[in-house]
Each structure stands twice: as C-alpha cells, then as structure tokens.
Amino acid sequence: MVNTSNNAGGVDNTFRRKFDREEYLERAREREKQEGESRHKSKSKVPPVQRKPLKHRDYEVDLESRLGKTQVVTPIAPLSQQAGYYCSVCECVVKDSANYLDHINGKKHQRALGMSMRVERASLEQKVMVEIKNGRLISEDLYVACRSKGVLNNLRRGSLLGPLQSKILMSEY
C-alpha cells in the first residue's frame, strides 16, 4: 500500500547544491572584465606584419633532374635526402613535381619567404616597356591611354628606350 500520511518518508534532497544567483552574476561580471582587458592588450601589443608584394622567381625550378630516376626510401635519412622534392624554406618534402610546384606557388611558402599574395600593379610605362622588349606592337587602347597621359613622350625622351626601340615606337603610330 501507498503511504498517504504527511510524514516525509521519501528521499532527502537537502544535499543538492543551491543556486546562488548573485554569486554567479558576480563571477560572470569578473570574467567579462578580464576578457575585455585581455582583448584590449592583445590588439595594441603587436603591429601587423608588412610583407612585400609578390615577385617573379629569380631562379629556375629544376624538375627534370629527377625525372625517370629511382631512389631507395629509408626512414632514417634526413628530410633533404628523402624521396621527393625538398623545400629548404619550409623544411618539408613533397612527393611529386606537380605538388612541389603547387607548394612553391602557394600561400604558406610565399609567407615563409616574407611575401604577401598580392601583386604590385603595373604602371603604363611598365606595360609599354614589356611590350617593346618583347618586340610586340602596342595595342590601340594602351596607345591611347599612354598618349593622353604623356607616357610615350617621357619614354622617347628618357634613357629607358634604346635607339631601335625608339624607332619602333615612332614608326608604330
């Protein structure tokens, strides 16, 4: 039978932890205060890193030297002598030539070299010089833009063009 009297014959729940609202509000305020101070300190501590814009490689990538050759792979060998292509900048080994090219053109490698992935914008003079050095005619749009800004006259007067290049530029238009 079920005991229906007013006596508390059930489980004693007095051991349970009581929730003190003010204590936890105070703890939350202190934590927010500490996080706010640490965020403020971390922002003002270190200036952002300035990296150079991306530039052309000044060396030739040698992929053909290992083409068709076999190599014994040992776990004891240092990284630079293991099978694959070794990157001395990042100290890693890449297993094939396609992945090696992806690596040396990638963000991690360029950052290790101190470069950002942004490319410096070329001026009109630089564009004209590239076209002339490659022996190509300047496009009409480029010619009109250069003529309106006086770039062609500056190139003709300056020592940037040799006599043959000056003749080419003069005879074009």
N, C-alpha and C positions, 0 to 999 in steps of 0.2 A: 504494500500500500504506500501511497504517497503521503508524506508528512505535510500537512497543511497548516501547521501551527506557526506562530510568529517567531519562533526561535530560528536563529540563523544557523542552520545545520549544513550550509553549503561550503564553498571554497573560500578561504581567506584571501582577499585581494589587496590587502594593505601593503604587501611587499612591492607592488608595482611602483615604478618611478613616477613622480608627479611632474607635470609640465609647468615650469615657471616662465610665464610669458615675458616678464620684464628682464629676466636673466638672459634669455635668448635674443631679445631685441638689442640688449647692450652688447652681446657678443657680435651680432651682425653689424652694428654700427662700428665697432672697433675693426672688424675685418675689412669693411668698406674703406675706412680711413687708411689702413695700412696698404691696401691695394691701390688706392688713389695716389699715395705718396710714392710707391714703387713705380707706377706708370709714369709719373712726372719725372722721376730721376732717370729712368731708362731712356726717355726721349731726349733729354738735354745732355746726356753723357757722351755719346759718340756721334761725330758728324758723319753724314753719308759719304760713302766711298765714291770718289770720282774716277771713272775709268775712261780710257782713251777710246775713240771710235774705232770700229772695225777697219782693218787694213789688209792689203794683199800679203800673202806669204812671201818672204824673201828667200826661200829655199825650195828645192824641188822634192816632192814626195816620191820616195823610191819604193814602188810597189812591185816592180818586175824582178828585183834581186832574189826574191824567194819563190818566184813562180816555178812550179814543177819540181820543187825540191822536197825531199822527205827529211823529217827530223825526229829523233828519238825523244819522247817526252818522259822526263823524270820529275818526280815530285820534289826532289832535293835541290834542283837547280834554282838559282836566283831568278827573280822576275824578268830581268833583262835578257836572260838566256833561255827562257821558256819558249815553247812553240807559239807562233803568232806574232803580232806586231806590238812592240813595247812603246808606250808613251812615257818619256822621261819626265815630262811636265807633271802629269797626273799620277805617275807611277802605277800604271795599270797595263794589263796585257789584253789585247783584243785579238780574237781568233782568226778573223779573215779580213781581206783588204777592203771590202765594202763597209764593214762595221768600223774599220780603222778610219776610213775617210769620213764616215758619219761622226765619229768621235772627235777628230781634229777640227771639224767644222761646227761642232756642237757647242752649246752654251757653257757646259761645265769646263771644257778645255779652254775656251776663249776667256772665261772669267779667271781661270788659273794663270793665264798669260797677262791678265790685267786689262782686258778689253771688254767693252760692252757689246751688245749685239746690234747696236745702231751704226748705220753707215753715214759717213760725212757727206753732206750734199755737195755736188759738183757745181762750180760756177760756170757761166757761159764761156769764159776764156778757157777753162779746163776742157770743156766739151769740144770746143773748136780745135784746141791743140791735139786732142786724141784723134779727131777725125783727120787732121792734116798729117799727123805722124803715121797713121795707118794708110795714107795715100788715098783716102776717100773724099768725095765731094761733100760739101756741107749741104744739109737738107735746106729746103726753102724756108721752112718755119724757123730753123736755127739761124739762118742768114738774116731774116727779117728782124728777129729778136736782137741779134748782135748789132745790126746796123742802127736800130733805134736807140741802143744804149751806148753806141760808140766803141764797142769792144773790138771791132775789126780794125779801126784806125789805131787803137792802142797796140794791137798785135803787130801791125805793119811798122809802127814807129819804134816799138820796143825791140830789144835784142832777143826776144823769145823765138822769133822765126828766123830761119836761115834764108839765104837768097833764093834757093829753089822753092822753098815753102812759100815765100812771099810772092813769087811768080805765079805759083798755083793759085793762091788766094786772089791775086789781082785778076788773073785770067778767068776765074770762075764766073764772076758776075760783072 
